[in-house]
Structure formats: C-alpha cells, structure tokens
Amino acid sequence: MPRGTGRVEGKVAIVTGAGSTPGPGMGTGKASAVVLAREGASVLLVDLHPERAEETLQMIEDEGGKAKVFGADVTSAADCEAMVDAAVDTFGTVDILVNNIGLASVGTVVDTTEQAWDRSLNLNLRTVFLASKYAVPVMAAKGAGSIVNISSISALRGDGTIAYSAAKGAILAMTVDMAYSHGRDGIRVNAIAPGHITTPMVNSVSGQDAAADFRTRLRNEAGLLGTPGTGWDVGWAVGYLASDEARWVTGVTLPVDSGVLSVTPLMMAPHLRGVQE
Ligand SMILES: NC(=O)c1ccc[n+]([C@@H]2O[C@H](COP(=O)([O-])OP(=O)(O)OC[C@H]3O[C@@H](n4cnc5c(N)ncnc54)[C@H](O)[C@@H]3O)[C@@H](O)[C@H]2O)c1
C-alpha cells in the first residue's frame, strides 16, 4: 500500500468505531482511520472497546502517522461531547467526522422485538445523531468540515433486517438534511452505502463451515465485478469524500458495492449458477 498524497494534510478527523471486530482483515472504521492518517490527518480513534482501537493506533504509528485512542460509548451524549472536546484538546479542532458505528440484525417487522428495535436504532442511528450534534458546532465556527456517514445497501434493498435497514435508511435522510442545514456553514455531509463487503465482523457471524464458504462466494459473485470487497474499499471512499477533492460534493450517497445496486438481481442468475453449494 503506497503512502497517501496528503489529501487531508493537517486536518483533524474523528472516526467512530475505529477499532475492528477481532480477526483477520479490516473493518471499515479501522480502514478509514488508516487511510485518513496516511493522507496526512491526525485521527481520534473512538471505540467502545479501546483495545480494538489500540490495534488501529499501532498500525498508524508504525507507518509514521498521528492518532490517539479515545474510549467512548457513542450512544451516550456525554461521551460524544467528551469525544469532540478530546479532539479539540489533543489536535486543536475537528475537520472530519466519520460516523461508522453499526451492526446488522436479522428480523422482520413481526419477529423483531421492541428491545432489538431500540438496540439497533440506538447503535446505528443515535450514534450518528449524537456525534454530529457535538462536532458540527466546531466545524461551523470555522466555516469548514466534512462528515461521512456509513450507511448500507440495506437502506435501499430489502434483506430481512428491518431494524438495521430502518436505521441505515434514516442515516441517508439525515445526510441530506444535515447537508441542507449546514451547507452555508461550509460543512459537507455525504454517505457511503457499502455492499456485501467482507470484514472481520462478517466473518465472525458467518462461522467457518462449508455453508459459510458458500455465502462468502455468493457475496463476492453477487456484484457486477465478481470480486470480494473489503473495509479498504470503504476507507478509500471515505478518504475522497473527506478531502477537498470532494469540495463540491454534498448530500450524496456513494454506493461502494461492486455494482450490486445497478443490476436487476435476476440478471445475475447466469453468473451465480457458477457458484456451487
Ligand atoms: N461489513 C459489511 O458487510 C457492511 C456492509 C454495509 C455496511 N456496513 C457498515 O460498516 C460499519 C462497520 O462495519 P464493520 O464490519 O467494520 O464493523 P466492526 O464491528 O468490525 O467495527 C465497528 C466498531 O465499532 C465499535 N463500537 C460498537 N458499538 C460502539 C459504541 N456504542 N461506541 C463506540 N464504538 C462502538 C466496535 O467495538 C467495533 O470496533 C457499520 O456501520 C456497518 O453497518 C458493513
């Protein structure tokens, strides 16, 4: 992986969920943090499990980048306020916020419990609301900022994850509304909708049997490119949207999905026939 070219040189970024579920590979927050550090940003690595963010810190420091771990529960308003204060105290300001925390949960509107619904909306949506609530005033005060919200293709296509889909869809609505409300403050707000990428979190729920292997191959084959996607693919998109190269881009959702959203599923049937269970 080559060093960056300074696309966010001298900027300060907060990445929520900057650790990664343990296991080989990269989560999207971890990859985003590493990409931003490679591109010259100082990064506050926020995670409920600070030991996970420590691994991200190690990787950044090994490459000569600058970062700091901040343990926080981003569903808590007090923690979010403290997180923004920590970025300002440590690095002087906040230029970039990556709202990355999220976890899928399977269930229909009938079998999802109220507790599961609340848990999903808390984790996937409230975290975006609270982190932005405290970061936006810092950005607005200096008339510049970039927020990148990590949604999912589940916001746009049915997949039997009602609470997760609802939260991820609401993130897209928030993205547009925040872009509207804060554009004149110089703040850009965009979203990324990752497709069937493979991260340690996905591996941890897939297991390691033959069926898991089959599902992994299906994930890879379902897109137009027929290749696997990883946390890095999201991290590179974050790097672009966070940078001044995207200075005239706001209120959009960028799918990072190997073209899954661009195909009528039936048309993939001939390709998927090659995937044997
Ligand atoms: N993996 C996929 O296929 C996929 C697809 C679409 C979207 N996404 C989205 O990408 C994002 C990250 O996915 P991932 O696979 O890298 O997940 P991950 O679980 O590896 O990373 C998320 C990190 O967030 C941290 N975290 C969880 N709750 C927290 C809280 N309350 N406060 C602070 N930190 C908290 C976790 O400790 C973890 O380190 C999520 O928003 C997910 O919905 C993933």
The ligand as a MOL file (V3000), in Angstrom:
LIG
                    3D

  0  0  0     0  0            999 V3000
M  V30 BEGIN CTAB
M  V30 COUNTS 44 48 0 0 0
M  V30 BEGIN ATOM
M  V30 1 N -19.4250 -5.5000 6.8530 0
M  V30 2 C -20.3540 -5.2820 5.9280 0
M  V30 3 O -20.6660 -6.0950 5.0560 0
M  V30 4 C -21.0740 -3.9660 5.9390 0
M  V30 5 C -21.9660 -3.6960 4.9100 0
M  V30 6 C -22.6350 -2.4910 4.9130 0
M  V30 7 C -22.4080 -1.5810 5.9240 0
M  V30 8 N -21.5230 -1.8720 6.9300 0 CHG=1
M  V30 9 C -21.3520 -0.8820 7.9870 0
M  V30 10 O -19.9790 -0.6100 8.2010 0
M  V30 11 C -19.7800 -0.2290 9.5680 0
M  V30 12 C -18.6820 -1.0300 10.2450 0
M  V30 13 O -18.8100 -2.3740 9.9820 0
M  V30 14 P -17.6180 -3.3680 10.3660 0
M  V30 15 O -17.9240 -4.6680 9.7120 0
M  V30 16 O -16.3080 -2.7340 10.0990 0 CHG=-1
M  V30 17 O -17.8770 -3.4990 11.9740 0
M  V30 18 P -16.9060 -3.7760 13.2120 0
M  V30 19 O -17.8010 -4.3980 14.2630 0
M  V30 20 O -15.6780 -4.5560 12.8480 0
M  V30 21 O -16.4520 -2.3340 13.7120 0
M  V30 22 C -17.2770 -1.4940 14.4390 0
M  V30 23 C -16.5470 -0.9610 15.6650 0
M  V30 24 O -17.4760 -0.1460 16.3900 0
M  V30 25 C -17.2670 -0.3330 17.7800 0
M  V30 26 N -18.4830 0.0240 18.5140 0
M  V30 27 C -19.6250 -0.7030 18.6140 0
M  V30 28 N -20.5150 -0.0520 19.3980 0
M  V30 29 C -19.9400 1.0980 19.7920 0
M  V30 30 C -20.3480 2.1910 20.6110 0
M  V30 31 N -21.5690 2.2200 21.1800 0
M  V30 32 N -19.4970 3.2170 20.8210 0
M  V30 33 C -18.2510 3.1940 20.2630 0
M  V30 34 N -17.8000 2.1930 19.4710 0
M  V30 35 C -18.6430 1.1520 19.2390 0
M  V30 36 C -16.9200 -1.8060 17.8970 0
M  V30 37 O -16.2060 -2.0660 19.1150 0
M  V30 38 C -16.0850 -2.0560 16.6460 0
M  V30 39 O -14.6910 -1.9220 16.9130 0
M  V30 40 C -21.1410 -0.3860 10.2420 0
M  V30 41 O -21.8140 0.8360 10.2600 0
M  V30 42 C -21.8550 -1.3680 9.3440 0
M  V30 43 O -23.2440 -1.2780 9.4650 0
M  V30 44 C -20.8550 -3.0350 6.9440 0
M  V30 END ATOM
M  V30 BEGIN BOND
M  V30 1 1 1 2
M  V30 2 2 2 3
M  V30 3 1 2 4
M  V30 4 1 4 5
M  V30 5 2 4 44
M  V30 6 2 5 6
M  V30 7 1 6 7
M  V30 8 2 7 8
M  V30 9 1 8 9
M  V30 10 1 8 44
M  V30 11 1 9 10
M  V30 12 1 9 42
M  V30 13 1 10 11
M  V30 14 1 11 12
M  V30 15 1 11 40
M  V30 16 1 12 13
M  V30 17 1 13 14
M  V30 18 2 14 15
M  V30 19 1 14 16
M  V30 20 1 14 17
M  V30 21 1 17 18
M  V30 22 2 18 19
M  V30 23 1 18 20
M  V30 24 1 18 21
M  V30 25 1 21 22
M  V30 26 1 22 23
M  V30 27 1 23 24
M  V30 28 1 23 38
M  V30 29 1 24 25
M  V30 30 1 25 26
M  V30 31 1 25 36
M  V30 32 1 26 27
M  V30 33 1 26 35
M  V30 34 2 27 28
M  V30 35 1 28 29
M  V30 36 1 29 30
M  V30 37 2 29 35
M  V30 38 1 30 31
M  V30 39 2 30 32
M  V30 40 1 32 33
M  V30 41 2 33 34
M  V30 42 1 34 35
M  V30 43 1 36 37
M  V30 44 1 36 38
M  V30 45 1 38 39
M  V30 46 1 40 41
M  V30 47 1 40 42
M  V30 48 1 42 43
M  V30 END BOND
M  V30 END CTAB
M  END
